């Protein structure tokens, strides 16, 4: 059985590959800095444990000792305070997707193999490189790697995803001498976002990437060498607030000069928006860092902590209610009317997704969202701005 809670953090971990591939010296620079352990990470670990138990029970032959062990594990998970119907539903959705893929693999080849929580070793390319694959399926020349992500933020794409590719590399490394694998499918499932993303690469293409891109970058990163390069990958970097290379790059982008004519063109506005977004993110990181330093008692020159705004609060609601009633104000005046819970609350915490869907059939509508401006690369479909109704509308309301 795997030990999710013991997942070690190697210097060149697969989950951080986006970072050290783009900015090799970032790995050593973050060494020894403690990870802010988030509640989300613990919750994700529990969900992975639940997923594994469910998949073992459904897809693998169990003797009675194994069944007992899984039962005990399940009890333990159910008793955890982070477990709840919302997690149960999300994990169940994932389990059903894995089951479907396994059935499809079996249809291709009767001796399809499924491996759960496999240690995948890619140290041939990356010093001490290994990871844990949630699911590896092998059937008829095709290997499929499936990864569960419990995030509720933005959907993570599997396309060109270095973490998935490194897992694939580890799996190829471990199994290509047993099976003739021509092609790898890499799938990220994010049940909370209803997102399933798959990318495909040939085994040859994967090995080519590993030799030409991964090996040299990993060697530089391991040696603490190479060039600093800032970008989207800085987001998860532990030194993102104080990194000089990132600061330099951002300050340099401010120096861009726009000359005549007096007003910017739409082309220039579009270009500035990208810089502005990047600066906003960086500014937030630096501000948060400075705030934490100040709270810890370290003085940030030219800045100080002061008391922020606060709101009045009634200390004893019952006593206040009594006074108001005595003064002649009716309950209907002083109390808020009863209000129904929100859709998400009802669906995830109170009723459950499936039953809620049945009960609310035809009773829920989703109006079109307000227009938002996003980069051209965003996967959402473009609105037809000229002919549609919103061209002349005022959205300031
Ligand atoms: S903040 Fe960005 S540029 Fe700086 S070390 Fe981290 S990944 Fe590299």
Boltz pocket constraint, residues with backbone or C-beta under 6 A from the ligand:
constraints:
  - pocket:
      binder: B
      contacts: [[A, 19], [A, 23], [A, 25], [A, 26], [A, 29], [A, 228], [A, 229], [A, 230], [A, 231], [A, 233], [A, 234], [A, 237], [A, 238], [A, 239], [A, 240], [A, 241], [A, 243], [A, 244], [A, 245], [A, 246]]
      max_distance: 6.0
